[in-house]
Amino acid sequence: MATRGSSSEFRILALSGGGYLGLYAAVVLADLEARVGEPLGRRFDLIAGTSVGGLLAMALAFEVPMRELVKLFLERGEEVFSSRRLPSGAVSRLLDLSRSVMGPKYTGEALRKELTRYFGKCTLGDALHAVVVPAVDVTRSVTKVFKTPHAQASLGDAAYSAVDVTLATCAAPAFFPSVYVGDKLYADGGLFAVAPDQVALHEAEHFMGAKPARVRMLSVGTAAMGYQPADKPEADVGAVGWLSEGRLIMTMLAAQQQHVQAIMEDRLEERYMRLDAHWPAQAGLGIDVATKQAAQTLIALGHGTLQTLDEARLAKFL
């Protein structure tokens, strides 16, 4: 497994979850990769990703060009997710919810096919760069962090399929079926770590010997910052109100990412940098909305993020 070199800093890249909103992160990463002129994974000592962030992290670990991941969202998004817009009326919302009552909305087969094209039969032991990917063992209700064999205490997952591990961290309950990795059944790591920043710092400190004082972390969100539901929240809203338009999941995404960002800024101070975009009002976005309008909005947000950054500060993280 490649190492980054003799820098005195330990650099981490942390990628949040968010379903199709991950197109935003893919655009940001593709722009960063174009800037550095080489596979972006080579610039970091550890990459962490949850859910769609786990998909991106695994691609970086195997040096799949980030522009290929942008193409995946644009060309296969409607197969993996849905070409439907967010439901607007009461009836359409109920119909949309009914699609996941008796089983997951999507089979996951389209995503498996695409991941197999990228990773084939590779295992975590074949990765070129160190990566950690959170998931949840749904049989025992315990957390699991899948790891490449990058440290003496992180060797147990080397034989697991890269495709299976990626599908497991992306297996959002009610959206995709849970996935067997080995003999255990796993679901989306976003159930406990939508933003894997703390997971990554713990891995670096306790298993890879990095002192927090020399850790520098770049964190990328999924354009959920400041999320607000389309309808004004009410005190007595029920299951339909919480679940329609993905309100419950979007609230969890935004709140977890904001909370983790606050903690990491306290711990790492100026050695932590978060790249994200504010949730655009009336944008028609959702974790499984793969419409052309959604894609255009997320691409514009991704490109716009780097245009407003302090170039000198960003360079320190790359």
N, C-alpha and C positions, 0 to 999 in steps of 0.2 A: 504494500500500500504506500502510495506516494506521501512524502512529507514536504512541507512548504519551504523549508530552508532554515536559516540561522537567525531569523528575527527574534528579538527578545520578547516580543508580544505574542500572545496566543489569540488568534482571531477566530471568531465564531460567526456563522451565518444562521439566523433563525427565521423560519418561514411559517407563517400562521395558516390556519385552515379557513375554508369558506366556500367549498364547492366551485361552481362556475365563476365565482368572484376571483378565483385564483388566476384568471386571465390577467387581472391587474398586476399581480405579482410576477407573472411570466413576462409581461411586457417590461416591467422594471428590471428584471434580471437579464433579459435580452439586451436592453440598452446598456446595462453595466458591463455585460460580457463584450459588447462591441467596443466599449471604451478601453477595456484592459487588453483587448486583442489576443486573448487566449481563453481556454475553458475556465469559467469563473471558479469552479471548485478548487483550482490550484492556488487560489488566493486565501484559502481558509484552512485552519487546522481541524475544524469540526463543523459539520453542517447538521442542522436539526430541522425537521419539518413534521407537521401534523396534518392529517387529512390531505387535501390537495397540496398543502405545503410539503407533506411527506412525498407526494408524487414528484414535485419539483426538486426536493432534496435528493431523492434517489437518482433522478436524471442528472443532477449535478455531480453526484458521486461516481457516475459512470461516464461522465463527460459527454452526455447527449447535448448538442447545441440548444441553447434556450430558444432560439428562433424556431426550432422544430417543435418545442412545446407550445409556443404561440400558435403555430399552424395546427397543432392538435386541437386546441380549444376552438379555433375558427372553423376547421374543416370537419371535425368529428363531434363538436359540442352538442349538436342536435340529436346525434345518435346516442351519446352517453347520457345526456340529460333530456331536455325537452325544448321543442321549438315554440311552445305555447307561452304566451304572455302571462303575467300575474293575473289571477282571476279577480274580477272587479265587483261583481254583484253577489248577493247572498247565495243564490242558487249555484252559480259557478264556483264559489268558494267551497260549498258543501260537496259538489261533484269532485273537485280537485282533492279534497280531504279523503273522499271515499276511495280514491285510487290506492291509498296506502293502508286501508283498514285491515284487509285480510292478508296483506303481504307487502313487501317493499315496492315502491313505485317503479324501480328500474331493476333489470336483471343483473347488471354489471358485466354482461358478456361483451358488449362493445368496448368497454374500458379494458377488460382482460385482453382482448385481441390486440388493442393498440399497445398495451404495455409489453406484451409478448414480442411485438415487432421491435421494441427498443431494447429489451433486456434478455429475450430468448430464454435460455435455461440457466442464466447466470444466478449465482447465489450471492448472499451478502459478503461472503468471503472473496468474491471476485471484484468487489468495488475498488475503484482507484483512490477514493478519498473517504475519510472517516465520516460516518453519518449515524444519527440516532433518530428513531421514528416511533413515537408513542402510539399505543393501541390499548384496548381493554379486553381482557379475558372475560367474556360474557357468561361463561358457565360458573365461574367462581367469583365474579364481580371484583376482580383485582386488576390493577394497572400492569402494563407491560411496556417496556421500552426496548424495541428491537435495535440491535447494534451491529455494526461491522466489527470485525476482530481487530480493533485498533489499540487495545490495551489488554494487559494480562488478565484483568478482571472482566473483560468484555469479549469473551471468546465463544460463548455458548450458542450464538445465532448464526455462525458462519455458514452452515450448510442449508439454511432456509432459502427458499426461492425469492428472488428480488420481486418477482411479479406478485407472489402471494402476500408478501409483507406490505407492498404498496397498496394492494387491494384491501388489506385488512385495515390499514390506517384510514382509508377512504370510505369504509363501510358505515356510513351514517345511518343510524337506526331509522327504519321506515322508508328510507330512500334506496339503500342498497342492501343486499343480503350480507349477513355476517360471513366471515371467510375462515376456513381452516388453514392454519399454519402449523405444520406438524400434526399433532393429534388434538390441538386445542382450537377453540372457536373464538374469533376476535371480531370486535367492532371498532368503530372510529375512535381514534385517540382524542378527538375533540371533546369527548365526554368528560375529560379531566384536564386536558392541556391544549386548548385551541391555539394558544400561543406557546410554543415549546421553549421559550427563552430560558426559563428557570430550569427546565429539564436539561438543557444544553449546558448551562453554567454548572450544575451539579455534576454532570458527566465529566466536564473539563477539570473541575476542582478535585473530585473524589476518586476518579478512575484514571485520569490522564496526567495528574500531577501539576496542573496549572494553578498558579496562585491568582486569586481574583484581582489583585493589584496590577497584574500584567495582562488581564483579559480585555480584549476590545471586541464588542459585539455589534454587528449590523443586523437589524431586525426588519422584516418586510411584512406588512399587513395585507389585508384583502379589501381595502376601500370601505370598511365598515365603521370608520371612526365617526362617532357622533350619530350613529343610526337612530332614526325616529320612524315609528310605524306610520303608514299612510293615514290611518284613522286615529283620531285622538284617543289615547288610552282612557279606559273607564275603570272604576274601582271594582265593579262586580262582573267583569268580563269572564266568560266561561271558556271551555275547551275550544270551541269553534273560533272564538275571538283570538285566543292565544296561538292557535295552530294555523289559522288562515294567513296566507301571504308569508308564511314562514316566520311570523313575528316572534315566537318563542326561541327558535334557533338563532335568528338574527340578534335578538337581545342578548343571548348567551355569548354569541361571537363577539359582539361589540364590547360587552361588559368585561369578559375575560381578557380580551386584548388590551383594553384600557388599564385594567388592574395590573396585569403583568408589566406593562410599560412603566407604570408608576413605580413598581418595586425595583425594576431593573435600573431605572434612572437613579433611584436612591443608592443602589448597590454599586453601580459602575460609574455613575456621574457622567463626565464628559466622554468616557470610553464606551458609551452606549449611544447608538444612533438608530432611530426608528423611521422607516420610510412607509408612509401611508397616505391615504387621501380621505377627505371628508365625504360621508355618504351624501350623494346628490339628491335633492328633493325631486320627487316625481320622476325618478329615472327608470322605473320599471325593472329594477334589479332584484335578484333573488339567488339563493344558492343553487337552484336548478333551472334558472331561466337563461336559456342559451339563444335568445333571439338576436337578430342582427343589430337591433337597437341597443341591446345590453352590451354586445361585443364592442360596438363603436364607442359607447360611453366608457367602458373599462379601458379600452386602448388609449383613449384621450386622457383619462386620469393617470394612466401609467406613464405615458410620455411627459405629461405635465409635471409629475412629481420631480423628476430629475432636473427639469428646467428651472426649478425654483430653489435648488439646493446650493449650499455653500460648497463650492468645488474643492477648496483647500481642505475643508473638514472631511468631506466624503473620501478624499484621497487617502486619508489616514486609516480608513477602514478597509481599503483595498490593497 
